Structures are given as C-alpha cells and as structure tokens.
Amino acid sequence: MAYDEVLADRLRERLRDRLGVAEKRMFGGLAFLTDGNMTVGIHGDDLIVRLSPETGDAALTGPGTRPFDITGRPMRGWILVAGDHLDDADLDRWLAEATAFVATLPPK
C-alpha cells in the first residue's frame, strides 16, 4: 500500500531534530519510532497514532478517528486519524500525545 508522501514530509519536518527517532516501513506504510517504539505512522492517507489504551479509547470520539484495525483485530491504544482531519494544529496535537505516551515506555 502506498502512503501519503506529503504527510510523511510533514512528520519528517517535525521529527528531524529529535533524538532517538527512526523511520521504518511497517504495516504497508511508514512508521516513526522513538527509541525503538512506534510513535506515529502513515497508513494510506491516515495518521497512525500510538496512545495509552485509555487515551486511545477516549480519542475515538474525536472527528476523523477510528480504531487502527488492519487485520480484523483492533489494537487498543492505537488509532487512525483521517488525513483530511490533519491541519497543522491537529497534527501537532496528535504527535505531542503520541510522543508523551511513548516516552513512558522502555527503549527497545
């Protein structure tokens, strides 16, 4: 599956100076990992956001969000945000939330 290169560039711009961040092809798209833990990614035109299970459940009430389910088994704490709901402020907010959660995880 192809992924949104414009969204990828927007994420690269925001993440390029952060320590421990790496880019990797995953889930048929592109992922950005912090110290080995996936933080955000791109699946088609959508943003994959990693959150705590509780925050992820609450986030599903937001516009353009849905469970991250590419296998028939949704993953708690992982959501997809539709690309047309990602203006700069929204992208920054989702990135901040994912980064804050991943910072609580041990490095891999």
C-alpha positions as CSV (number, residue, x, y, z in Angstrom):
1,M,0.0,0.0,0.0
2,A,1.3,3.5,-0.8
3,Y,1.3,6.1,1.8
4,D,0.8,9.9,1.7
5,E,4.3,11.3,1.0
6,V,3.1,14.9,1.9
7,L,2.1,13.7,5.3
8,A,5.4,11.8,5.6
9,D,7.3,15.0,4.8
10,R,5.2,16.9,7.4
11,L,6.2,14.4,10.0
12,R,9.8,14.3,9.0
13,E,9.9,18.1,9.4
14,R,8.6,17.9,12.9
15,L,10.7,14.9,14.0
16,R,14.1,15.5,12.2
17,D,15.8,17.1,15.2
18,R,14.5,14.7,17.9
19,L,17.0,12.2,19.3
20,G,16.2,8.5,19.0
21,V,13.7,8.9,16.2
22,A,14.0,6.5,13.2
23,E,11.8,6.0,10.1
24,K,10.8,2.4,9.1
25,R,8.4,0.8,6.6
26,M,5.7,-1.0,8.6
27,F,2.1,-2.0,8.2
28,G,2.3,-1.4,4.5
29,G,3.1,2.2,5.2
30,L,5.6,4.2,7.1
31,A,6.3,4.4,10.8
32,F,8.3,6.7,13.0
33,L,9.9,5.1,16.1
34,T,11.3,6.7,19.2
35,D,14.0,4.6,20.9
36,G,12.5,1.5,19.0
37,N,8.9,2.1,20.0
38,M,6.4,3.1,17.2
39,T,5.1,6.6,17.9
40,V,3.2,7.6,14.8
41,G,2.9,6.3,11.3
42,I,1.1,6.6,8.0
43,H,-1.3,4.1,6.6
44,G,-2.6,5.2,3.2
45,D,-3.7,8.8,3.8
46,D,-4.2,8.3,7.5
47,L,-2.1,9.0,10.5
48,I,-1.5,6.1,12.9
49,V,-1.2,7.4,16.5
50,R,0.0,5.4,19.4
51,L,-1.6,6.3,22.7
52,S,-2.2,4.6,26.1
53,P,-5.2,2.2,25.9
54,E,-7.3,4.6,28.0
55,T,-6.4,7.7,26.0
56,G,-6.9,5.8,22.8
57,D,-10.4,4.8,23.7
58,A,-11.3,8.4,24.6
59,A,-9.6,9.7,21.4
60,L,-12.0,7.6,19.3
61,T,-14.8,10.2,20.0
62,G,-12.8,12.8,18.0
63,P,-13.5,13.8,14.4
64,G,-11.9,11.7,11.8
65,T,-10.7,9.0,14.2
66,R,-11.3,5.2,14.1
67,P,-9.6,2.2,15.6
68,F,-6.4,1.0,14.0
69,D,-7.6,-2.3,12.6
70,I,-5.9,-3.6,9.5
71,T,-6.1,-7.3,10.5
72,G,-9.6,-7.6,11.9
73,R,-8.3,-7.3,15.4
74,P,-8.2,-3.7,16.6
75,M,-5.3,-2.7,18.7
76,R,-6.2,-0.8,21.9
77,G,-4.3,2.5,22.2
78,W,-3.7,2.7,18.5
79,I,-5.9,4.9,16.3
80,L,-6.1,6.1,12.8
81,V,-6.9,9.8,12.1
82,A,-8.2,10.6,8.6
83,G,-5.8,12.7,6.5
84,D,-8.4,15.3,5.9
85,H,-8.6,16.0,9.7
86,L,-4.9,16.8,10.0
87,D,-4.3,20.5,9.7
88,D,-1.1,21.7,11.3
89,A,-2.6,22.2,14.8
90,D,-4.2,18.7,14.8
91,L,-1.1,17.0,13.5
92,D,1.0,18.7,16.2
93,R,-1.5,17.7,18.9
94,W,-1.6,14.1,17.9
95,L,2.2,14.0,17.6
96,A,2.5,15.5,21.1
97,E,0.1,13.0,22.6
98,A,1.8,10.0,20.9
99,T,5.3,11.3,21.9
100,A,4.2,11.8,25.5
101,F,2.9,8.2,25.8
102,V,5.9,6.6,24.1
103,A,8.2,8.5,26.4
104,T,6.7,6.3,29.2
105,L,7.8,3.1,27.5
106,P,11.2,1.5,28.0
107,P,13.6,1.7,24.9
108,K,13.7,-1.4,22.7
